[in-house]
Amino acid sequence: MTVIGVGDIGWCGRAEVAQTARVVAGIEGDVLLAGDIAYPHGTTENFRDCFHPSWGRFRPRWHAVPGNHEYESPGAAPFFAYFGEAAGTDGTGYFVINQGDWTVLMLNSNIPAGRGSPQYEFVRTKLALQRTPCTMAVWHHPLFTSGPNGDNVFMRDMWALLETGRVEVVLNGHDHLYERFARQLSDGTADPANGIRQFTVGTGGAELYNFVRVAPNSEARLSRSGVMKFTLAPAQVSWEFHGIDGSISDRGLDTCR
């Protein structure tokens, strides 16, 4: 089972938006969109003019969570109208999909996700009922980053909950760069046995950022446009970062705990 992961896409006037779409067109599988999908304000016009012309053809296979730019429109209403059921069915922006032997938690980092919040309790319930061997989570704001936006500590409680549920992979956007982390705990402690591996893939077409530091446990860092290909097997995950120039700049393999 193959899925493509990326965020930070529809920036009007940037050729990279169409270039990343061409990369996606050459890869089979569902597309997991990690927020900031239409710039600058997530309006109906931004989706129509800046995202849809290049990316609208993927409608049959995409799933989306909102980013902060979507919430520059009240309640992210144009985002939910544009994506419909591909962004969940209840307007919360968090929901669950299945990808073969994997469960994928599509979460909303723009609303409360801390202990006791409705989203936290939703995830806790889903993890308790889960029967698939491996799990991925997708949301916009990365807990850990070497980029200029800094760590988003308001997602720490959620990360800790995902640890207890033995989640394998977190996919984020927000920082316009690619970064892969070693398995780590919610407090940033490296833990190959119990930690989660984070990928930040904010490289879908938006203007790229430079790295401002090297965060603990950061294993790979790229400032280039492209998308992530994940191959979700029954007990393992492999990954490849596909650049718009046709290169594969990072790849690897890990097993589910």
C-alpha positions in Angstrom: 0.0 0.0 0.0 1.5 3.3 -1.1 0.5 6.8 0.1 1.9 10.2 -0.8 2.4 12.8 2.0 2.9 16.6 1.6 1.7 19.9 2.9 2.1 23.6 2.1 1.1 23.6 -1.5 -1.1 26.1 -3.3 1.0 29.2 -3.6 -0.2 31.2 -6.6 2.4 32.1 -9.1 5.0 29.5 -8.1 5.9 26.9 -10.8 6.7 24.4 -8.0 3.0 23.9 -7.4 2.5 22.3 -10.8 5.9 20.6 -10.6 5.0 18.7 -7.4 1.7 17.8 -8.9 3.5 16.1 -11.7 5.5 14.1 -9.3 2.3 13.0 -7.5 0.8 12.0 -10.9 3.6 9.5 -11.4 3.0 7.8 -8.0 0.1 5.5 -7.3 -1.8 5.7 -4.0 -3.8 8.0 -1.8 -2.6 11.5 -1.1 -2.4 12.7 2.5 -2.5 16.6 2.6 -0.9 18.0 5.7 -2.4 21.5 5.7 -1.7 25.0 4.3 -3.1 23.8 1.0 -4.2 27.1 -0.4 -2.4 30.4 0.2 -2.5 33.0 1.5 -5.8 32.9 3.3 -7.5 29.5 2.5 -10.3 31.3 0.7 -12.6 29.9 -1.9 -10.7 31.9 -4.5 -7.3 30.6 -3.2 -8.5 27.0 -3.5 -9.9 27.8 -7.0 -7.0 29.7 -8.4 -3.9 28.5 -6.5 -4.4 24.9 -5.7 -7.1 23.4 -7.9 -5.6 24.0 -11.4 -2.7 21.7 -10.7 -3.9 19.5 -7.9 -7.7 19.1 -8.4 -7.2 16.0 -10.5 -6.2 14.1 -7.4 -9.7 14.6 -5.8 -10.6 10.8 -6.0 -7.6 9.9 -3.9 -6.9 12.7 -1.4 -7.5 13.1 2.3 -6.8 16.5 4.0 -6.3 18.2 7.3 -6.3 22.0 7.7 -3.3 24.2 8.4 -3.2 27.7 10.0 -3.6 29.4 6.6 -7.0 27.6 6.1 -8.0 29.1 9.5 -7.3 32.6 8.2 -10.8 32.2 6.7 -13.4 31.9 9.6 -13.7 28.4 10.8 -11.7 27.2 7.8 -15.1 27.1 6.0 -13.7 27.2 2.4 -11.4 24.3 3.2 -14.2 22.1 4.5 -16.4 23.1 1.6 -13.7 22.3 -1.0 -12.7 18.9 0.4 -16.0 17.7 1.7 -15.9 14.2 3.1 -12.2 14.0 2.3 -11.7 16.3 5.3 -14.0 14.2 7.6 -17.7 14.3 7.9 -18.4 16.5 11.0 -16.4 19.7 10.5 -13.9 19.0 13.2 -11.0 18.3 10.9 -10.0 15.1 12.6 -11.0 11.6 11.5 -9.6 8.1 10.8 -8.9 6.3 7.5 -7.5 2.9 6.8 -4.7 2.1 4.4 -4.3 -1.6 4.1 -2.8 -2.9 7.4 -2.4 0.6 8.7 -4.7 3.0 10.5 -4.1 6.7 9.7 -5.2 9.3 12.2 -5.9 12.6 10.4 -5.8 15.3 13.1 -6.3 19.0 13.4 -3.5 20.9 15.1 -5.4 24.2 14.8 -7.9 23.3 17.6 -7.3 22.0 21.1 -5.5 18.7 21.1 -4.3 18.6 24.7 -5.3 16.2 27.4 -9.0 16.1 28.0 -9.9 17.9 24.7 -12.6 16.2 22.5 -9.9 15.5 19.9 -7.6 13.9 22.5 -10.5 11.7 23.7 -11.4 10.8 20.1 -7.8 9.6 19.5 -7.6 7.8 22.8 -10.8 5.9 21.9 -9.7 5.0 18.4 -6.3 3.7 19.7 -8.0 1.6 22.3 -10.2 0.0 19.6 -7.6 -0.3 16.9 -7.0 -3.8 15.4 -4.5 -3.0 12.6 -0.8 -3.7 13.4 0.6 -0.2 12.4 -0.5 3.4 12.8 0.4 6.8 11.2 -0.8 10.2 12.3 -1.1 13.3 10.1 -1.4 17.0 11.3 0.0 20.3 10.3 2.2 21.8 13.1 5.3 19.7 13.9 6.1 19.2 17.5 9.8 19.1 16.6 11.6 21.1 13.9 14.9 22.6 12.9 13.0 25.3 11.0 12.2 28.9 11.7 8.7 28.4 13.2 10.1 26.5 16.2 8.6 23.5 18.1 4.8 23.4 18.5 4.7 22.3 22.1 0.9 22.4 22.2 1.0 19.0 20.4 3.1 17.3 23.1 0.1 15.8 24.9 -1.1 14.3 21.7 2.3 12.9 20.9 2.5 11.3 24.4 -0.9 9.7 23.8 0.3 8.3 20.4 3.3 6.8 22.2 1.0 4.8 24.4 -0.8 3.6 21.3 2.4 2.5 19.7 2.0 4.9 16.7 4.9 4.5 14.2 5.0 7.7 12.1 3.9 11.3 12.3 3.6 13.4 9.1 3.5 17.2 9.4 3.9 20.4 7.3 4.0 24.0 8.4 7.8 24.6 8.1 8.4 24.7 4.3 11.2 22.1 4.3 11.8 18.4 4.5 13.0 16.9 7.8 13.2 13.4 9.1 13.7 12.6 12.8 14.8 9.4 14.6 12.3 7.8 16.9 11.8 10.0 19.9 9.5 10.5 22.9 7.2 13.5 23.5 10.0 15.2 25.6 12.5 14.8 22.8 14.3 11.9 24.3 15.7 9.5 21.6 14.1 6.1 22.1 14.4 3.5 19.2 12.2 1.1 21.1 9.2 3.3 22.1 9.5 6.5 20.2 7.7 7.8 17.1 9.4 8.9 13.9 8.4 12.4 12.6 8.5 13.6 9.0 8.0 17.2 8.1 7.1 17.6 4.4 6.1 21.2 3.9 7.5 21.1 0.4 4.4 20.9 -1.8 5.0 24.2 -3.7 5.1 27.0 -1.1 8.2 29.2 -0.8 10.9 27.2 0.9 12.5 28.0 4.3 16.1 27.7 5.5 17.1 25.7 8.5 18.0 27.8 11.6 19.4 25.0 13.7 19.8 21.2 13.9 17.2 19.9 16.4 18.1 16.9 18.5 17.4 13.6 16.8 17.1 15.2 13.3 18.5 12.7 10.8 17.8 14.3 7.4 17.2 17.9 6.3 16.4 19.2 2.8 15.2 22.6 1.5 13.7 21.6 -1.8 10.3 21.0 -3.3 8.9 17.5 -3.5 6.6 14.9 -2.0 7.0 11.9 0.3 6.2 8.4 -0.8 5.4 6.0 2.0 5.0 2.3 1.4 2.9 0.8 4.2 3.5 -2.9 4.5 1.9 -5.2 7.1 4.7 -4.8 9.6 7.0 -2.1 8.2 7.2 1.3 6.5 9.6 2.5 3.9 9.9 6.1 2.6 11.3 8.1 -0.3 11.5 11.8 -0.8 10.8 12.5 -4.5 12.0 15.9 -5.6 10.6 17.9 -8.5 13.9 17.2 -10.4 13.3 13.5 -10.4 15.7 12.7 -7.6 15.1 10.6 -4.5 17.0 12.5 -1.9 16.2 10.5 1.2 15.0 6.9 1.7 14.8 4.4 4.5 12.9 1.5 6.1 11.6 0.9 9.6 9.6 -1.9 11.3 6.4 -1.5 13.3 6.8 -2.0 17.1 
